[in-house]
Amino acid sequence: MYPGAHVATSPDKAAAVVVETGEVLTYRDLEERSRRLARYLFDSGLRPGDHLAVLTDNTPRVFEVYWAAMRSGLYLTAVNRHLAADEIAYIVNDCGAGALIVSQAIGDTAAAILPLTDVGIRLTFGGDVVGYESYEEALDAASTTPLPSQPRGADMLYSSGTTGRPKGIKPPLPQHQIDEPGDVYTAVFGPMYGFGPDTVYLSPAPIYHAAPLRFGGIVQALGGTVVMMQRFDAQSALAAIEQHSVTHSQWVPTMFVRLLQLPDEVRRRYDTSTLRVAVHAAAPCPADVKRAMIDWWGPILYEYYSSTEGNGITFIDSREWLDHPGSVGRAAVGVIHVCDDDGVDVAARDIGTVYFERDTATFEYHNDPAKTVAAQHPEHSNWITTGDVGYVDDEGYLYLTDRKSFMIISGGVNIYPQEIENALTLHPKVFDVAVIGVPDPDMGEQVKAVVQPAAEAVVGPALANELAAYLGDRIARYKIPKTFDFVDDLPRTPTGKLVKRLLLQKYSAPAAPLTPSAS
């Protein structure tokens, strides 16, 4: 289904509402505005298979753009608005965007990327940005008549690789029209979590992430309401659950930590009894945190393990998890294989690389065929890995024991050390550098830079501040290391390969245990 199917029965129902402002996007308006935008883009020359990029804060306009792309056979790339201007420009250029739609709320960034990008159609909503035409005026001038053919589009989101440069994850375009069944995510997650017309789905995360964007689309396809937060705040999230009678929600583990850190009297102040499903994913959830949330909200926590690539999915509910603590569940999409370094399946409980077997390939890395091949099993091209390692128990439950090669996950966000290392390598006071993740009780991990300074450099807090400021002009702020350690040398092999395993052993220690408040 799609939003237009619900206009006949519920035209004034909220397809999306913003917690902080109360702004409502009805199904009638969502259908009309997505039709108009689809027509405008078509009349401007975009055709199925072309690319549309959006750079925005959390606003209902996102769903107008999303559904315009979905009903035009376009690829939609939602860009992380917290990236530096040159990082954003790289993604816009790499995806080959024929159109770029931006929010005036981040107009400074939109203006900064103007000379760095080559895009034929530029629109801005919510106000003026120099170099962009008015989104509102474009829609007002466009026809409300749907395109005669409305092939289903797809998202093409970016996930950084170990080289530090993000890569577009490009699925094949669906072979059906927008009003025909066939969307895999709706087919899988809809019945899994009971999404439907009575769903009120709280989305507290940035909309450019895969899960908020895709799950918002699922909820609207099935006639529910998406409750958007412009930014996450623990107490505000509880208030939103009560105010909007939220039935479904999705979180990352760091959000659970923030919720549990609220004083008892604050947690008891809000009625969360309408909440039927609390989904979490994106990062490992500490066992103590998950147990505390189940104790508080009841057995309504549902975890899934997947990736932006969508190569496979596992699921586990609260009751299963209590019997298999630490597991991310059993496969619901794809067949799990855990293989050794030679690609041979290992026995149950033996650790290896996690692959999902699918009937056909589910994606390719845009403009990077070598990376696409590297994700495939050496003998089975339809077995795909994203580099995670773990094991499967005798009952088929998957346990992850490591992450993608040295990737840091901080607050549910993937951070890749190589990009930070590359940015620091040419600093005149840096001789050698390694970036690793170290345990953090709140964020899961935090970024640490281990620096071998140049001979003339004076080691101390001033140098750490200088390096952090230097990075601030080159990478997104959330990637900047929280701490810098200065050492005499870094462990490298005779061929020059950095042995990060030794650094991880040196700096890793158990995270401080969470002591949840009694509820």
Secondary structure, 3 states (H helix, E strand, C coil): CCHHHHCCCCCCCEEEEECCCCCEEEHHHHHHHHHHHHHHHHHCCCCCCCEEEEECCCCCHHHHHHHHHHCCCCEEEECCCCCCHHHHHHHHHHCCEEEEEEEHHHHHHHHHCHHHCCCCEEEEECCCCCCCEEHHHHHHHCCCCCCCCCECCEECEEEECCCCCEEEEECCCCCCECCCCCCHHHHHHHHHHCCCCCCEEEECCCCCCHHHHHHHHHHHHCCCEEEECCCCCHHHHHHHHHHHCCCEEEECHHHHHHHHCCCHHHHHHCCCCCCCEEEECCCCCCHHHHHHHHHHHCCCEEEEECCCCCCCEEEEEHHHHHHCCCCCEEEEECEEEEECCCCCECCCCCCEEEEEECCCCCCEECCCHHHHHHCECCCCCCEECCCCEEEECCCCCEEEEECCCCCEEECCEEECHHHHHHHHHCCCCEEEEEEEEEEECCCEEEEEEEEEECCCCCCCHHHHHHHHHHHHCCCCHHHCCCEEEECCCCCECCCCCECHHHHHHHHCCCCCCCCCCCC
